[in-house]
Amino acid sequence: MEGPALAAIAAMRAGYDELAALDLNTLTHPEVLCAFGQLESLTRRLPSLSHRLLSRLQREAAPRELGAKSWQAVLSERLRIGGVEAHRRLADATELGPRVALTGNRWQCEDTLVGIAVGRGPEDLREAAERLKALLDQDGPAPTTPNGRANGSSGWVDSSPMG
């Protein structure tokens, strides 16, 4: 028996097959633009699911458990893609996949940004991210000296006695 995620993916595939079988020449020009916009929205959203799946797989499994020497080989073999494309997808999942705290929970700020991003443009998302960053780091960046070091320190904890 397949779980709800696999059932939902099967439904998406069936929906795609149904749409692909339709005669799109019956659409008016405004309907074509509407359909095009909706397809673009889906196209942009689908990679986030791949990032989530791949990030989870990398956290919880090892390539050898899946019959390959590396994550790149896992993707290349399973998806029948080249090594360069597999490497790009791994890098994207690392960079764009969900961030997980040490407790195993997703970062709350990430969920907030995802909620904001739905149905808005990149400029709105950038502004929201900047506001969220300001809330998380209300003191702002550490002051620097002219040589670029934070308060002139080496970055190491000062081991000199206090006083």
C-alpha positions, 0 to 999 in steps of 0.5 A: 500500500502506498502512502499519501505522498506517493498517492498524491504524486500519482494523482499529479501524474494522472492530472498531467496526463489528462491535461496533455490529452486535451486540445489546447487549441480551444483556449482563448488567448486570455485562457492561454495566458492564464494556463501558461502562468499557472504552469509556470507557477507549478514549474517553479514550485516542483523543485522545492519538493525535490529539495525536501526529499533529497535533503531528507534522504541525505540526512537519514541514509547513506549512498551505500545503503541505496546501492551506490558509492556516492550521492551523485551516483544515486541520483545519476542511476535512479533519475538517469541523469548525467553526473553534472546534473546530479551534482547541480541537484545535490548542490541545490538541495543543500542550498535550497532544501529545508534547514533542520535544527539539532532537534530535528525540527524545521527552522520556523523562520523558513516556514514563515518565508515559504508562507510569504513566498506563495503567490508573491514575487521575488521582491516581496520575498526579499523584503520579507527575508530582510525584515525577518533577518532584522528581527532575528539579529536586532543588534546587527552585524558586529562592529569592525575596525578599519582592518576589518576585524571585529573589534580588533580581535583575532576571532578566538576567545580571549584567554587573558584573565578578566580584570 
